[in-house]
Amino acid sequence: MKNNIAVLRGGPGEYYDLSLKAGSEVLSALDDAEFRVFDILIDKQKNWYRFGRQVSPMSVLHNVDMVFNLVYGPWGEGGGIQQILSKSGTPFLGSGPFASAIAYDKTKTKEIMRGFLNIHLPEHISLYPNEVFDPERELKRIFKQFPPPYVIKPIKSGFSMNVTVAKDLTVALEQVESKLRENIPILVEEFIDGTEVSVAILENTRGEELYPLLPTDIVLPESKDVYDFNLKTENKDVVEFRCPSLLSEKIKTTLTEAAKFAHEQLGLSHYSRSDFIVTKKNEIYFLEINSQPPLSPNSSFVVSAEEAGIDFDALIKHLIELVIYGEGELS
């Protein structure tokens, strides 16, 4: 009997088009001869559609064996849609509502990673919109703790949306005020110069409960300081995923152990991807974790899986079996 697989894509916010594309790539990997596929579009007002007709979430999920949640952004990744899926009782790919919410909050994940003693955290301060908040005074306080350049980013965002670098206090003040006017809680973080490295975790694979895929170096164009939204979505072809990483075996071991620690301590499910910076002095800094890594052929998660001998179709099938059975043919 065929398993009924639902692919959720779309959703509210600026990630709508990215989600549609990611969903189409997963749909193309699902063999109609093996699965009965439900293509579910969620519009920007969170209405659900199948075959162009609006449906209720529960009516669709009632007939489904497993859900691919490919909706991005605060609602899709931060626990909102996970609450609906959990309420339905339908197995779904990824973490539950609480774990998803914690992982999507960069400040909370940093606090959890303080427990892993072999890595560093960039100096950082969280700023929240407030009518009596004085950005200039707050930045002067930050300057006393750590100097520029600063990385300024939303506390809750995906794909490095709205991430900027400020090389002095004047620019930092402009960027902070701009984001706070938009009612966006932000993180002002110490800029760490080095190589960004991602390490993905895939559960119940090749005999390991938490199987680390090969660390992957993110090689940016010389003109770029950070791996931002534009590079991840529009100019991705100018970024090189170097896998296996050129880092030493000792550093790679520490990175994989830190990624396992993050996945386990946050209570994540099925898969995750942790991001780090490694300096020229081989100091390791944890940046953030993604509890819902993009499933597209040109993502670092899929590239590292392929380097480990797991092609895209095999990866998708393994994820399905993980969700439905708790293990797959790669176990």
MITOR-630518 format. One record per atom (N, C-alpha, C): residue in one letter; x, y, z. Coordinates in steps of 0.001 Angstrom, whole numbers, plus 524288, in hexadecimal, padded with zeros to 5 digits. Atoms other than C-alpha are relative to their C-alpha. Example, Ala and Ser with C-alpha at 12.3 -4.5 7.8 and 13.67 -1.06 7.14 Angstrom:
A8037A7FB5A80000 A8300C7EE6C81E78 A80384804B080000 S7FCCC7FB5A7FFC4 S835667FBDC81BE4 S7FCFE80442802DA 
end
This chain:
M8034F7FB5380000 M800008000080000 M8036F804DA80000 K7FCFE7FB328004C K8050380D7E7FC7B K7FF3680355804EC N8006D7FC287FBD1 N8080C8172F8074E N7FE2F805317FDB9 N801C77FACE8018B N801098243A8065A N803C2804158022D I7FC187FC227FE78 I80B4682F0F806A3 I7FE0D805677FE7E A801917FA9B8010C A8077283D63807EA A804CD8038280001 V7FBD87FC1080047 V810AF84845803DA V7FD7C8054D800C9 L802157FAD37FED7 L80D778555380A18 L803CE8041C7FE15 R7FC9B7FBDD801FB R812C68614C8032B R7FD00805167FF70 G802567FAD280031 G8107186FDC80256 G800708029B80547 G800177FDA47FAD9 G80C67876B580ED4 G800B2805E67FFF6 P7FFC67FA517FF9F P80C91884BB813C2 P80594802147FFC5 G7FAF67FD657FFAB G8179A88E6D81284 G803487FFCF7FB18 E7FC707FF368046A E8235489098809E7 E802707FAFB7FDED Y7FDA0804F38018D Y826E788238808C0 Y7FC7A7FCDB7FC57 Y80401802C380303 Y81B0E87E9580088 Y8023C7FD6F7FB15 D7FDF880211804F7 D8220387CFA7F36A D8042D7FBD3800E2 L7FBFC803E57FEC4 L82D75875AF7F982 L7FD797FACD80178 S802BB804B77FE52 S8240786C247FFB3 S7FD7D7FD307FB6C L802608026D80496 L81CCF869EB7F2EE L804117FCEB7FCE5 K7FBE2802908030C K82993866A37EC12 K802047FB24802D3 A7FE23804857FD05 A82E6585DB77F6F6 A7FC0A7FB927FFCB G8040A803F78003D G8216B856B97F6EF G7FFD77FD407FAC5 S80022802658052E S821DB8547F7E845 S804847FC327FF4A E7FB7D8037E8007D E82F6484E657E974 E7FF1E7FAEB802FA V80133804C17FD10 V82AD1844EF7F3EE V7FBC07FCE57FD33 L80429802AE802E5 L81E83841D37EC2E L8022F7FCF87FB5C S7FDB88029D8048A S826D883E727E05D S803037FB1C80183 A7FD088048B7FE2D A82E78834B87E8AB A7FC767FBA48020B L803A0803E57FDFD L8224382D9B7ED48 L7FDBA7FCDB7FB72 D801B68037A8043B D81F2B822057E48C D7FA2D7FECC80099 D805A1800F27FFC7 D81095821857E17C D7FEA97FA3180030 A800FF8059F7FFDF A811D0812E07DFE0 A800947FDCB80584 E7FEED801E17FAB3 E81655811A37EDF6 E7FCC9802D080423 F802D67FCD77FC2D F80F0081C997F4E4 F7FB34802897FD7D R804577FCB78019A R801FA8236C7F406 R801278056B8022C V7FDE77FAF17FE72 V80600831B87F443 V7FBAF8041F8004B F803A27FBA57FF37 F7FE0683D1A7F9A1 F8032B805127FFB0 D7FD677FAEF8008B D802F284A487F4C5 D7FC808041F80277 I803407FC537FD05 I7FDD2854127FEC0 I8026E805737FFC7 L7FE507FA8F8002F L7FF1F862947FC16 L7FD98802F780493 I801D97FC967FBC9 I7FE2C86BE1807A9 I80107805977FE43 D7FF377FAB3801F0 D7FBD987A00803AF D8021C8038780459 K7FD897FC717FC47 K8012F8860780A7B K7FC6F801718048E Q803A97FF3E7FBA4 Q7F4F5886D1812F9 Q7FF337FAF18031B K7FFFE805137FD4E K7F75F878CD817AF K7FB507FC987FEA4 N804298036B801E4 N7EC12872FA80FEE N8026D7FB747FD05 W7FDEE804C480266 W7EE478650580B31 W7FCDF7FEA97FB18 Y8028880161804ED Y7EB6A8608D7FD39 Y802217FAD07FDFB R7FE79804AA802E5 R7EB7F853AA7F5F5 R7FCE57FFE47FAE8 F802747FFD18052F F7E8AC852F47E763 F7FD31805387FF20 G8023B7FADC800BF G7E5BF8618E7E80D G7FB3C801268034C R8049C7FF457FCB5 R7DABB85FBF7F1CC R801A180084805B4 Q7FEA97FF3C7FA8D Q7DB60864D37FFB0 Q7FE0A7FB738034A V801508046B7FC95 V7DB7A85A0F809DC V80195801588058D S7FE517FF4B7FA96 S7DC978595A81891 S804BC7FC8D80103 P7FB64803337FEE0 P7E9948547781DF1 P7FEA27FA85801DB M80140805137FDBB M7E321849828258C M7FDBA7FC3C7FBF4 S8024880374803F4 S7DB9F8445F819C0 S804317FD9B7FC8D V7FBA78020E80323 V7E855842DB81230 V803507FC4D80338 L7FC55802F77FCD2 L7F0C483DE181D3F L7FDAC7FAD8801E2 H802A0804C57FE45 H7E6A7833AA82113 H801627FB4C7FC88 N7FEFC8043B803C0 N7EA3282BD1814E9 N805C77FF4C7FEB1 V7FA6F7FFDB80153 V7F8F782D8F81562 V803357FCC0803D9 D7FC80803277FCB7 D803898246081A5A D804C280310801D7 M7FB537FD067FEB1 M80E6A82E7381A87 M7FFE4805397FD2A V7FFF97FAB680230 V8105D83D118181C V80598801F57FF63 F7FB507FCDE800D2 F81BD6844338120F F7FE7B805AE800F0 N800FA7FA767FF11 N81B30851B68181E N8046D803207FD7B L7FC237FCD9802BF L8225485A9980E8D L7FE7A805C480019 V8016C7FA847FF35 V81C5D8674E81362 V80431802868036A Y7FBBB7FD667FD3E Y826C9870EB817DD Y7FE12804DC802E0 G801577FB487FD20 G8271087CCF820AA G7FE187FECE8057F P8017D800B87FA7F P8224787EF582E9C P7FB957FC15800D6 W804668039C7FF62 W8157B8779382CB3 W8016F7FA807FE41 G7FEB1805198022A G81AEC86C868246B G804477FD2A802EF E7FB90802667FD51 E8276286A4582C3C E7FFE5800C4805E7 G7FFA57FE787FA87 G824C98708883960 G7FBE77FDCB8039D G8039E802AA7FC88 G81A2F867AB83EB9 G7FA458009C7FEA0 G8057D7FF158013E G80D9B86CF7838C3 G7FD6E7FB8A7FD19 I8024D8044680303 I80AE4862E482E5D I800D47FAC5802BB Q7FF0B804DB7FD16 Q810CD8587183718 Q7FBAE7FEFD803FE Q80459800B27FC59 Q805DC85AE4840D5 Q7FB4E7FD8D7FD43 I804588023480304 I7FBBE8580783650 I801027FA3C7FED0 L7FEAC805628015D L802D284BBB8320F L7FFE17FC77804C8 S80018803207FB35 S8048F8470384000 S7FA6C7FEF8801CC K8057C8008C7FE66 K7F62E84967842FA K7FD367FBEA7FCB2 S8028C803C380379 S7F24F8413983737 S801A17FA668011D G7FDF38053C7FF05 G7FA8F835D183BD8 G802AD7FD967FB56 T7FD80801FC804BC T800748347A82E41 T805E9800558007A P7FA497FFB27FFD1 P80EF3830E982E05 P80209803F37FBFC F7FDD67FC2B80399 F816F783BD2827EA F805E68006080095 L7FA5D7FF7080009 L8250483E5A8243D L8019D804C880322 G7FDFB7FBA07FCFA G82C6E846C782DD2 G7FE697FFC3805AC S800A67FFDC7FA5B S82B7F84AD883BE5 S7FA97801D18019D G805077FE737FDE2 G81FBA84D238447F G7FFAF805D4800FD P800D57FA5C7FF58 P81A0085A76847DA P803DE802A6803B1 F7FCAB7FD7A7FC22 F8221585D54853F8 F805AF800257FE2A A7FA8E80034801CE A82F2E858CA84E87 A800D38039D7FB59 S7FF967FC9780494 S82CA586010841CC S80044805B7801AD A800187FA957FE29 A8299D86CAB84921 A8052C801818027B I7FAFD7FEDB7FD82 I8360786BD485135 I80457800607FBEC A7FBE080006803F8 A83E958688D84584 A7FFB6804D37FC84 Y800A07FB768036D Y838F88740583DD3 Y801A180514802AE D7FE757FB6D7FCF0 D83CDB87D71848B2 D805EF7FFD4800DA K7FA478002F7FFE0 K84B498809E8471B K80244800EE80574 T7FDF97FEFC7FAC4 T84CF7885B8854ED T7FF777FB3180379 K800D9804927FCB3 K8472F8799E85B33 K8039B7FB817FE84 T7FC6E804338018E T84F5D870478531B T8058680126801D9 K7FAC97FEA27FE1D K85B92877B2856C7 K8009D7FEA2805C7 E7FFB0801377FA6B E858738763286527 E800A27FA25800DD I7FF88805AB7FF81 I856C28679086371 I8057B7FE367FE8A M7FAD0801A4801C5 M863BD8669985C3C M80460801A7803A4 R7FC007FECC7FC12 R86AE786C97867B6 R801BB7FB0C802D8 G7FEAE804DB7FD55 G86AA985EC486D0E G804087FCAF7FD37 F7FC02802EF802E5 F873EC859E88627C F805168030780073 L7FB7F7FCED7FE43 L8813485DEE86795 L8044A800A57FBF2 N7FBB57FFD5803CC N8899F85BD585B6B N7FF36804017FBA3 I800DF7FBF9803EE I883E18671585396 I7FEFA80536802AE H801177FAC17FE14 H881E4875BA85513 H7FAC1801E07FDE3 L804857FD2980200 L8761A87E7E85362 L801B4805967FEDC P7FED47FA76800DD P8776888BCB84CF9 P7FD818034B8044A E8027C7FC4D7FC6E E8752C896F98566B E7FB08802077FD64 H804EF7FE5C80259 H8672589B4D8547F H7FC658026680414 I803FF7FD937FCB5 I85C188A36C859F7 I7FAE8800297FCEA S805267FFE480276 S84D978A26D85706 S7FD658054480109 L802BE7FB0A7FF93 L845BF8AECC85471 L7FA607FF437FE38 Y80586800B580122 Y836F38AFAA85477 Y7FD518054B7FF45 P802D87FB19800CF P82DAB8BA2584F52 P7FD58801C280507 N802417FDE97FB3B N8295B8C30E85A46 N7FF82805E97FF54 E800EE7FA6C800CB E8239B8D0B785A6E E8040880365802C1 V7FC3B7FCD07FD10 V82D7A8D57986483 V8059C7FE407FEFD F7FACD8021780134 F839018CE2E85E78 F80345804317FD57 D7FC5E7FC3380248 D844C48D6C085B27 D8045A7FD0A7FD2F P7FC1980315802DE P84C928CFEF85045 P8058A8022480074 E7FAC27FDB27FFC2 E857E18D98C850E1 E802A57FEBF8052B R7FDCB8013E7FADB R859EA8D7AF85F6E R8013B7FA2E8006C E7FF33805A77FFB0 E858788C8F485DF4 E804CD7FE5D7FCE3 L7FB6C8015E80326 L862A88C85585323 L80513801BD80299 K7FB4D7FE577FD1C K86C418D00A85B54 K8014A7FC0F80442 R7FF28804167FC09 R86A508C5E6865FB R802517FB1B7FD80 I7FDED8048A802CE I86CB28BB0F85C0F I805AA800DE7FE80 F7FAA97FEB0801A7 F878F18C2078572A F803EB7FF268046C K7FC8A800CE7FB88 K87E9C8C163864DB K8010D7FA32800ED Q7FF57805A27FF3D Q87CAC8B29C864E1 Q803237FD757FB9E F7FCFE8020E8046A F881B08AF8F85738 F7FF98803DE7FB78 P7FFD77FBFF8040F P885CF8B84084BEE P7FDB67FE167FADA P801A28019C8053A P880E38B85183DCF P804927FD6C7FD25 P8050580048802B1 P87F598B2D3833DA P7FC107FC7F802CF Y8044B802E57FDAE Y872128AD8F837E5 Y7FCDC7FD3C7FBC2 V803F08029180341 V869148A39F831B2 V7FAC18011280292 I8051C7FE9C7FDF2 I85B1C8A85C83353 I7FBF47FCA67FD39 K803A3803CA80251 K8507E89E438313F K7FB177FF8580353 P804AE8012A7FCE7 P8428789B3A8354C P801027FB5480390 I7FF788046B7FC6B I841CF8924684115 I7FD4B7FB3B7FDC1 K802F78045480256 K837DB88A12839B8 K7FF87800EA7FA27 S800587FFB2805B9 S83A038885682B23 S802C87FB4A7FDBB G7FD6980437802C1 G83E4087E5582127 G802A1801FF7FB1A F7FD367FEB6804CD F8472487E6E81542 F80320805188008C S7FD107FB267FEFF S84EBA889C181BA3 S7FD34804CB7FDD5 M8032B7FB8D801AE M8439F892F881821 M80144804CD80351 N7FF007FAF97FD6A N846C88A14981B75 N804EE8000480357 V7FAFF7FFF57FD42 V8548289E1D82037 V80390804067FD68 T7FC847FBF88020D T85DD58A99781EB5 T804EA8004D8035B V7FB267FF207FD26 V86BA68AD3C822BE V800DD805E280075 A7FEE07FA7A7FF0C A86E9E8BA77828DB A805A68007C801D4 K7FA6B7FF987FEC0 K87CE68BE6D82917 K8013C80477803B6 D7FF367FBDF7FC18 D87B078CA3D83202 D7FAD580118802B9 L804A27FF037FCD4 L8717A8CF8583C01 L7FBD0803087FD0C T803CD7FCE9802EE T86B108D921832A7 T7FC8B7FC827FCA7 V802F4803A480347 V867298CE778291E V7FCCD7FC4A8036A A802CD803877FC75 A863748C58183460 A7FB0A8029680210 L8048C7FD367FDF5 L85A558CFE9839E4 L7FBB3800507FBE4 E803DB7FFB380438 E853998D19A82CAE E7FD367FAC27FF4C Q8024580528800E5 Q851948C30582B2C Q7FC9C7FE4780498 V803078016D7FB5B V84CF08C0F683920 V7FAD1802F280014 E804C97FCDF7FFE8 E843338CC2083865 E7FC327FE457FBC0 S80352801B980451 S83E2F8C76182B39 S7FD0F7FB0780165 K8027E804F97FEB0 K83B7C8B99B8301E K7FC328009180485 L803827FF537FB8D L835998BE0183CF7 L7FB09802E87FE68 R804AC7FD4F801F5 R82C678C737835A7 R7FC437FC2D7FD6A E8033B8040A80271 E827998BB2782E84 E7FE1A7FBFE803FE N801C4803607FBAF N824EA8B4EA83BCB N8029E7FAA37FFDC I7FD0B804DE8005A I82F7E8AAA2839D2 I803E67FFA580488 P7FBF8800DF7FC08 P836CC8A5BA845EE P805157FE5A7FD54 I7FB1C800FE802C4 I8451F8A55184228 I8045E7FE53803A4 L7FB43801B47FD60 L8521489F99845F3 L80482803307FDD2 V7FB247FD5E8018E V85E478A8018459C V804687FC67801C1 E7FC48804307FEFC E8695289E598448B E8057B801947FE33 E7FA887FF398017E E8781189EFA84420 E801127FD647FABB F7FE948024A80511 F87CF489CF283644 F804D87FC95800B7 I7FBA5803AB7FFA2 I885B8890FA835BC I802137FEFE7FA84 D7FD90800B980525 D88F158907A82A51 D801F67FA677FF8F G7FE5680568800B5 G890C1882B08254C G7FCC57FD517FBDD T802E78032D803CC T88AD3877B381D54 T7FB0A7FDF38027D E804E3802447FE12 E87C958744F81F19 E7FFDC7FA3E7FE87 V80046805A6800CC V87A89865B282091 V7FABA7FE0E801E6 S804F5802517FE57 S86DBF85E41820F8 S800CE7FA2E800F9 V7FFD2805927FEB0 V86C0C850E78273A V7FA6F7FE17800C3 A805558020A7FFC0 A85F938494782503 A7FFD97FADA80301 I800F8804DB7FD24 I85A1083E6E82D6F I7FB4F7FD477FD83 L8042E8033680223 L851BF8336E827DC L7FF387FB69803B3 E800EC804007FC09 E84B6482A4E8319B E7FFB87FA847FDAC N800828059680136 N84BF481B698316D N802097FEA47FA97 T7FD83800D380514 T8555681A7082632 T8050F7FCF4800BC R7FB3D8033180000 R85FC381017823D2 R801A17FE4B80577 G7FEF8802317FADB G85E7D80AA783168 G800D8803F780451 E7FF3E7FBF77FC0C E85FB4817B983868 E7FAE4802DD80104 E804CC7FD3A7FE8F E8549D81E2183FD7 E800288059E7FE05 L7FF357FABB8020F L85A1D82B9183C64 L804AE7FFC87FC4D Y7FBE0800B0803E9 Y861C382A5182FD0 Y8019B805557FDD4 P7FE4F7FAED8020A P86A008364F82C7C P801B17FF8F7FA4A L7FE127FF9D80555 L86B4A8397381E23 L80520803098000A L7FAD27FDA280021 L8786583EA0819CE L7FFBF805EF800A0 P7FFCC7FA477FF97 P87B9E84C8A81E38 P8010A802747FAAD T7FFBC7FD7E8051B T87A20855B9812B2 T80195805B080094 D7FE4C7FA897FFF8 D881B18625D810CA D7FC9C8032F7FC43 I802EF7FC618034B I879CC86DC480B7B I803DF8041E7FE0E V7FC0E7FC7D8022E V88327875018026F V7FD39804797FD30 L802C57FB7180204 L87E1F882C27FFBE L80351802FB7FC0B P7FD0C7FC6880356 P881E588C747F520 P8031C803D080367 E7FCA67FC8B7FCEC E88CB9895997F9B3 E7FD3480500801A7 S802B67FB177FECF S883518A11D7F997 S7FC037FF7480461 K8040D800F07FC15 K87A6889AE4803C0 K802507FE958054C D7FE408011C7FAA7 D87C2B89AA48127E D7FCD17FBB88029D V80362803E47FD81 V8709E891FC81610 V7FCDA7FD267FBD4 Y8033C8033E8036B Y8688F8873A80FD7 Y7FA54801BD800C0 D805027FD837FF0F D85C3B88F7580E9E D7FBA97FDD17FC83 F8049E801D4802D1 F84EAB88DB2808DE F800CB800357FA16 N7FF227FF6180596 N852B6892AE7FB8B N803667FBA67FDD1 L7FC8A80433801C7 L85DB9888C87FA69 L7FD4B7FAAF8004F K80285805147FF44 K8553787DAB7FF5F K7FB9B7FEFC7FC1A T8049A800B580352 T84A1B880357F5F9 T800BD801D67FA65 E7FFC27FDC380538 E84D57888F07EA5D E805417FF3B7FD4D N7FAC18008180243 N85C06887CA7E87B N802D97FB3B80215 K7FDC1804B37FDA8 K85E2287A257EDC2 K804437FD7D7FCAF D7FC208027080372 D8662A876427E1E5 D8058480207800E4 V7FAC37FDD97FF0F V8717287EEF7E650 V802437FE108052D V7FE2D802457FB11 V8728C877937F342 V801BA7FA687FF0D E7FDFF8055A80087 E87ABF86B3B7F3FD E7FF177FCFB80511 F80065803927FB90 F87724860157FD04 F804967FC337FF9F R7FB4E8033E8002C R88431859AE7FFE8 R7FF517FB75803D2 C801138049E7FCD7 C8816A84C06804A5 C802DD7FB507FD9B P7FF037FF2B7FA74 P888A08459A80AD7 P802DD8052C8010D S7FD5A7FB467FE54 S88D8A8516981250 S805F07FF3F7FFDD L7FA448002D7FFEF L89BFF854C881189 L80233800A080580 L7FE307FF617FA9F L89CAA8568482043 L802877FAFE801FC S7FD55804897FDC7 S8A4BF84D78828B7 S7FC067FC1980222 E803738040C7FDEB E89EF8840AB82D66 E7FE588013E80590 K801497FE997FA9C K89F7D845A683B5C K7FB968040580022 I804097FBF680036 I8976D851AA837FE I7FADD7FDAC7FE18 K804C38025980211 K88DCB849B383006 K7FD597FC8680412 T8023D803407FBD7 T88BFD8404783B55 T7FD298035780402 T802877FC797FC42 T8891284B8384496 T7FAF0802387FDC9 L804B37FDEA80286 L87F658513983AD7 L7FB907FC017FFF9 T80423803FC8002F T878098446E83947 T7FDEA7FECC80573 E801D8800EE7FAAC E877848424F847F4 E7FC9480482801E3 A8032F7FB7D7FE88 A8724C85028849D0 A7FAB27FFCF7FD4D A804F88006E802D8 A867E784DE683F56 A7FC857FBD680276 K803018040F7FD53 K863C08414D8460E K7FDD4802118052C F8018D7FDC97FAF9 F8634B8485D8531B F7FB5B803AB7FF49 A804357FC44800FA A85AC88533784D82 A7FAEC7FD2C7FEAB H804A2802F7801A2 H85160849A28470D H7FD767FD57804AE E80202802FF7FB8F E8500B8419885365 E7FDE48039280449 Q801977FC8C7FBBA Q84F4984CAF85D4B Q7FB0E8030F7FEB1 L804B07FD2C8019C L844EE853C485564 L7FB537FC687FF1F G8043B803BD800B7 G83CF2847618540E G7FDEB7FFE67FA7B L801A87FFD48056F L83CAF8480984533 L7FEF87FA7F7FDF1 S80194805028023B S8376283D4F83C83 S801837FF947FA47 H7FF09801B080564 H83B968368682FF1 H804E3802557FD86 Y7FB747FD9A80281 Y8458A8407182AF6 Y800B58058A8020D S7FEE57FA967FE8D S84C0784D7A82DBE S805188019C7FD63 R7FB007FE048020B R857308562182952 R801E88045A80394 S7FDA87FC047FCAB S8602D85DDA83245 S804138030F7FCE2 D7FC6A7FC92802D0 D8681C8696A82D6A D8041080237803B6 F7FB967FE4A7FCDF F8756B86D6683276 F8037D803A57FCC9 I7FBA47FD4080270 I880B08769882F95 I805007FDD880265 V7FADC801C37FE2C V88EA08716683077 V803F9804207FE56 T7FC3E7FBDA8011F T8992087BE083174 T8052D7FDB87FE15 K7FAD3801B2801BE K8A6F187B5182C0D K803277FD988046E K7FD64802477FB6E K8AB52877F0839DB K7FD4E7FAF9801C8 N802EC804D17FEDC N8A20986C2983993 N7FC8B80076804D3 E803F27FF457FBEA E898CE8720E84386 E7FA9D7FF1B7FD8E I805218016080211 I88B0486CE1841BC I7FBCB80330802C3 Y8045F7FCEB7FDF1 Y87F31875D08436F Y7FAE27FDCD7FDF1 F80534801C18018E F87143870E48435B F7FCAC804BC7FE85 L803677FBC5801B6 L867CA8798883BBA L7FA457FED68011C E8058D801397FF70 E85A77872E583B1E E7FEF97FA7C7FE15 I8017F8052C801DB I8531B866808380E I7FB01800807FCCE N804B4800278034A N848E58637A82DBE N7FD687FABF800EA S802CE804E47FEED S83ECB8597683203 S7FD1B7FDFC7FB39 Q802B98016D804C9 Q83956859138242E Q8036B801787FB4F P7FC687FE9080438 P844CA8594281A99 P7FD587FFA57FAA8 P802568002E8053C P840EA85C6580C8C P801337FAE27FD35 L7FF5B804D7802F8 L83EC98503E80460 L7FFEC801457FA2F S7FF727FED78058C S8436B854F67F736 S8055A7FE1B7FE41 P7FB188024F801D0 P84E2D84F1F7EEBA P804C88037F8009B N7FB817FC897FF85 N856B085B357F029 N800BC8020D80591 S7FF447FE697FA93 S855D585C3F7FF03 S8049E7FD138025F S7FB798027C7FD8C S861578591E807D7 S7FE817FAC380270 F801C7804EE7FDAA F8593A84E8980E91 F800107FB9D7FBF4 V8004F8040180414 V856C384727801E2 V805627FEF17FDAD V7FAAB800B880211 V8649C849767FCDE V8032F7FC8180397 S7FD00803317FC52 S86A73843A180941 S7FDF77FA698002B A802298054C8003C A861198380C8087C A802037FD247FB2C E7FE1A80270804D2 E8651B835747FA6B E805C07FE888006D E7FA6E801327FF41 E8736D836177FE3D E800AE7FB2880368 A7FFE6804B17FCB1 A8705982B8780849 A7FD977FB4B7FD41 G802188045F80305 G86A90823117FD82 G7FA227FF6B80044 I805B68002A7FFA2 I85C40826797FFD2 I7FDD5803E27FC09 D801F97FC61803EF D8563382C127F37F D7FAAE80231801A2 F804B27FD207FE76 F84A47834F47F3B9 F7FB4B7FC6480098 D8047C8038B7FFBF D8404282A617F0CB D800547FC5E804BB A7FF43803777FB7A A8460E821467FB17 A7FF33802F88051A L800AF7FCC47FB57 L8464482C72804F3 L7FA31800DB8011B I805947FF0D7FF4B I837E682F94802B8 I7FD417FB04801EB K80267804F17FE62 K8341982147803F3 K801697FEB0805A3 H7FE5A8011A7FAA9 H83C1381FCB8105A H7FD0880370803E1 L802E47FC7E7FC8B L8357482BAC81668 L7FA677FE29800B3 I80559802127FFAB I82823825F78133E I7FFD17FB5B803BB E7FFF3804B27FCB5 E82BAE819188199F E8014180155805AF L7FEDF7FE447FAAD L8314B8202582575 L7FB03801C8802BC V804C07FDE07FDAB V8247782712827B5 V7FBE77FBD0800E4 I80432803EA7FFAB I81B6581BA382509 I801827FB648037B Y7FE67804D77FD4E Y8235E8105082A93 Y80413800DB80440 G7FBEA7FF037FC31 G82DEB816C1832DF G8055D7FE567FE28 E7FB04801968024B E838798111482A2B E7FF287FF067FA36 G80076800D9805A4 G83B7F80EFF81BD5 G804267FC567FE0D E7FC49803AF80248 E843B88074C8126D E805A18019A800FD L7FAB77FE3B7FEC8 L84F9180F878162D L801757FEE1805A1 S7FF0C800DE7FA6A S84E5880B7282475 S803E77FB8D800CD 
end
